[in-house]
Amino acid sequence: MDGIPDTVVARGKRTIQSPYGIIKIDGGLKEPLKKNMPSHISEDSIVKWIFADNLRDFLKAFDPMRHGEINYERPLLAGSDMQIPGRSPEDNPLLYLLQHVPYKLADGGAQKWDEIKERVADNMIEKAAYFMPNLTPDNILFRVVDSPLDMERHSPNSMVDGDACGLGFHLFQFGGMRPTPELSNYAVPNVEGLYLSGPFMHPGGGVFSIGRPVAIKMFDDMGIDFDKVVAQ
């Protein structure tokens, strides 16, 4: 696009992806999940489940990803159930479960995900049942599995190489430097009316209302009182 300073383009090209992707299960449940958790943690928390009781074993869980392999024995899992009215038949609880995995597999590359994603999802559920005993096939009404390859297909411009966060969360592209210092204010310098919104912007991937700061920036540029509008 004409008008963008060369330095902005050059620094943008130097941004790097996350060193991992995620495979995600969304589903519906017959009953809420029972969780083996300490009493001080709320039952409705979104939790990361760790198959290790010391730092050394935890760090070893990352090793397969470095080699394009899936960790079936000690998967890096996160998730729980949640209650969102209108999103499931008869307002049943929803299941949300993910695992950190490589995008490019050593055996078959990224395209291999189409063949193995359901099997990986089965293993995720089986392993997570250690922490949530009633996460069993008979408690799951339905499920949808999205691999890193699926995520790239859904959003090829934002989730390059299946990166659900758009970019890695390295300190040099985090906060006010995400994705770069010149682009961190949700707008492209020297190009009027071109704004940026997506997981590659602060605060990153996930359900963070990423469109809100972009809308505030646009309203400010147009001289519109954002707080007054949203109050209506």
C-alpha positions as CSV (number, residue, x, y, z in Angstrom):
1,M,0.0,0.0,0.0
2,D,1.4,3.4,-1.0
3,G,2.5,5.8,1.7
4,I,3.7,3.4,4.4
5,P,7.2,4.3,5.5
6,D,9.8,1.7,4.6
7,T,10.9,1.4,8.2
8,V,7.4,0.4,9.2
9,V,7.3,-2.3,6.5
10,A,10.8,-3.6,7.4
11,R,10.1,-3.9,11.1
12,G,6.7,-5.6,10.4
13,K,8.5,-8.2,8.3
14,R,10.8,-9.0,11.2
15,T,7.9,-10.1,13.5
16,I,7.9,-13.8,14.3
17,Q,5.2,-16.4,14.9
18,S,4.5,-18.3,18.1
19,P,6.7,-21.5,18.4
20,Y,3.5,-23.6,18.8
21,G,-0.1,-23.8,17.7
22,I,-3.2,-25.2,19.4
23,I,-5.7,-27.8,18.8
24,K,-9.1,-26.9,20.3
25,I,-12.2,-28.8,21.3
26,D,-15.6,-27.0,21.6
27,G,-18.5,-29.1,22.7
28,G,-21.7,-29.5,24.7
29,L,-22.0,-31.5,28.0
30,K,-24.9,-33.2,29.7
31,E,-23.8,-32.1,33.1
32,P,-21.1,-29.8,34.6
33,L,-17.6,-31.2,35.0
34,K,-16.4,-32.4,38.3
35,K,-12.8,-31.2,38.9
36,N,-10.0,-32.4,41.1
37,M,-8.7,-29.0,42.2
38,P,-7.6,-27.3,45.4
39,S,-10.5,-25.8,47.3
40,H,-9.4,-22.2,46.9
41,I,-9.8,-22.4,43.1
42,S,-13.3,-21.6,41.8
43,E,-15.1,-24.4,40.0
44,D,-15.9,-22.1,37.0
45,S,-12.2,-21.3,36.4
46,I,-10.5,-21.9,33.1
47,V,-7.5,-24.1,34.2
48,K,-4.2,-25.3,32.7
49,W,-3.7,-29.0,33.6
50,I,-0.1,-30.0,34.2
51,F,1.0,-33.6,34.1
52,A,4.1,-33.0,36.2
53,D,4.9,-32.5,39.9
54,N,8.3,-30.8,39.3
55,L,9.7,-28.2,37.0
56,R,12.0,-30.6,35.2
57,D,9.2,-32.9,34.0
58,F,7.0,-29.8,33.1
59,L,9.8,-28.5,30.9
60,K,10.2,-31.9,29.3
61,A,6.6,-31.7,28.2
62,F,7.6,-29.0,25.6
63,D,10.3,-31.1,24.0
64,P,8.1,-33.0,21.4
65,M,6.8,-29.7,20.0
66,R,10.3,-28.6,19.2
67,H,10.6,-31.7,17.0
68,G,7.2,-31.4,15.3
69,E,5.7,-34.2,17.4
70,I,2.5,-34.4,19.5
71,N,2.9,-35.1,23.2
72,Y,0.3,-37.8,23.9
73,E,1.6,-38.8,27.3
74,R,2.0,-35.4,28.9
75,P,-0.1,-33.0,26.8
76,L,-0.1,-29.3,27.7
77,L,-3.8,-28.9,28.3
78,A,-6.0,-26.0,29.3
79,G,-9.8,-25.7,29.6
80,S,-12.9,-26.4,31.6
81,D,-16.6,-26.1,31.2
82,M,-18.7,-22.9,31.1
83,Q,-22.3,-21.9,31.2
84,I,-23.4,-19.6,28.4
85,P,-27.2,-19.4,27.9
86,G,-28.4,-19.9,24.3
87,R,-25.2,-21.6,23.1
88,S,-26.1,-25.2,23.7
89,P,-29.3,-27.3,23.6
90,E,-31.4,-26.7,26.8
91,D,-28.5,-24.4,28.0
92,N,-26.3,-27.4,28.9
93,P,-22.7,-26.5,29.9
94,L,-20.1,-26.0,27.2
95,L,-16.8,-27.8,27.0
96,Y,-13.6,-25.8,26.1
97,L,-10.4,-27.7,25.9
98,L,-7.1,-27.0,24.1
99,Q,-3.6,-28.4,23.8
100,H,-0.4,-26.8,22.7
101,V,0.9,-28.6,19.6
102,P,3.2,-28.0,16.6
103,Y,1.7,-26.6,13.4
104,K,4.1,-28.5,11.1
105,L,4.3,-32.1,12.0
106,A,7.5,-34.1,11.5
107,D,5.5,-36.9,9.9
108,G,3.3,-35.4,7.2
109,G,3.6,-31.6,7.7
110,A,0.6,-29.4,8.5
111,Q,-1.7,-31.3,6.1
112,K,-1.4,-34.4,8.4
113,W,-3.7,-32.6,10.8
114,D,-6.8,-33.5,8.7
115,E,-6.0,-37.1,9.2
116,I,-5.2,-37.2,13.0
117,K,-7.0,-34.3,14.7
118,E,-9.9,-36.5,15.9
119,R,-7.5,-39.0,17.4
120,V,-5.6,-36.3,19.1
121,A,-8.8,-34.9,20.5
122,D,-9.7,-38.3,21.8
123,N,-6.4,-38.4,23.7
124,M,-7.0,-34.9,25.1
125,I,-10.3,-35.9,26.5
126,E,-8.9,-39.2,27.9
127,K,-6.0,-37.4,29.6
128,A,-8.1,-34.5,30.9
129,A,-10.4,-37.0,32.6
130,Y,-7.6,-37.5,35.1
131,F,-8.5,-34.1,36.4
132,M,-12.2,-34.0,35.5
133,P,-13.5,-37.6,36.1
134,N,-16.8,-37.2,34.4
135,L,-15.3,-35.9,31.1
136,T,-16.4,-39.1,29.5
137,P,-17.9,-39.9,26.0
138,D,-21.3,-40.4,27.5
139,N,-21.3,-36.9,29.0
140,I,-20.4,-35.2,25.7
141,L,-23.4,-34.2,23.6
142,F,-21.3,-33.0,20.6
143,R,-17.9,-31.7,19.8
144,V,-16.1,-29.7,17.1
145,V,-12.3,-30.1,16.8
146,D,-10.2,-27.3,15.2
147,S,-6.5,-28.1,14.4
148,P,-3.9,-25.4,13.8
149,L,-4.4,-26.0,10.1
150,D,-8.2,-25.4,10.5
151,M,-7.4,-22.1,12.3
152,E,-5.2,-20.9,9.4
153,R,-8.0,-21.8,7.0
154,H,-10.6,-19.9,9.1
155,S,-8.4,-16.7,9.3
156,P,-5.4,-17.0,6.9
157,N,-4.3,-13.3,7.3
158,S,-4.4,-13.3,11.1
159,M,-3.5,-16.9,12.0
160,V,-0.5,-17.5,9.7
161,D,0.9,-21.0,10.3
162,G,-2.1,-21.7,12.6
163,D,-0.9,-19.2,15.1
164,A,-4.0,-18.5,17.2
165,C,-2.2,-15.5,18.8
166,G,-1.3,-14.0,15.4
167,L,2.3,-13.4,16.6
168,G,4.4,-14.8,19.4
169,F,4.3,-13.3,22.8
170,H,8.0,-12.5,22.9
171,L,8.8,-9.4,25.0
172,F,10.0,-7.4,21.9
173,Q,6.5,-7.7,20.4
174,F,4.3,-7.4,23.5
175,G,2.3,-4.6,25.0
176,G,3.1,-1.2,23.4
177,M,5.5,-3.0,21.0
178,R,2.8,-5.4,19.6
179,P,3.1,-6.1,16.7
180,T,5.7,-3.3,16.3
181,P,6.1,0.1,18.1
182,E,5.0,1.9,14.9
183,L,1.8,-0.2,14.5
184,S,0.9,-0.6,18.2
185,N,-1.7,2.3,18.1
186,Y,-4.2,0.2,16.1
187,A,-3.6,2.3,13.0
188,V,-1.2,2.3,10.0
189,P,1.0,5.4,9.9
190,N,0.6,7.8,6.9
191,V,-2.5,5.9,5.7
192,E,-5.7,7.6,6.7
193,G,-8.6,5.4,7.7
194,L,-6.6,2.1,7.8
195,Y,-6.9,0.4,11.2
196,L,-5.6,-2.9,12.6
197,S,-7.6,-5.4,14.6
198,G,-6.7,-9.0,15.3
199,P,-4.9,-11.4,17.6
200,F,-1.5,-9.9,16.5
201,M,-2.5,-6.6,18.2
202,H,-2.4,-6.0,22.0
203,P,-3.6,-7.7,24.1
204,G,-3.3,-10.7,21.9
205,G,-5.3,-13.9,21.0
206,G,-8.3,-15.1,22.9
207,V,-11.5,-13.5,24.0
208,F,-10.2,-10.1,24.9
209,S,-12.6,-7.8,23.1
210,I,-9.8,-6.9,20.7
211,G,-12.2,-4.7,18.7
212,R,-12.8,-2.3,21.6
213,P,-9.5,-0.4,21.6
214,V,-9.6,-0.2,17.8
215,A,-13.1,1.3,18.0
216,I,-11.9,3.8,20.6
217,K,-9.1,4.8,18.4
218,M,-11.4,5.3,15.4
219,F,-13.9,7.3,17.5
220,D,-11.1,9.5,18.7
221,D,-9.9,10.2,15.2
222,M,-13.5,11.1,14.1
223,G,-14.1,13.3,17.2
224,I,-16.8,11.1,18.6
225,D,-17.3,10.5,22.3
226,F,-16.9,6.7,22.6
227,D,-18.1,6.6,26.2
228,K,-21.3,8.5,25.4
229,V,-22.1,6.3,22.4
230,V,-21.6,3.0,24.2
231,A,-23.7,4.3,27.1
232,Q,-26.7,4.5,24.8
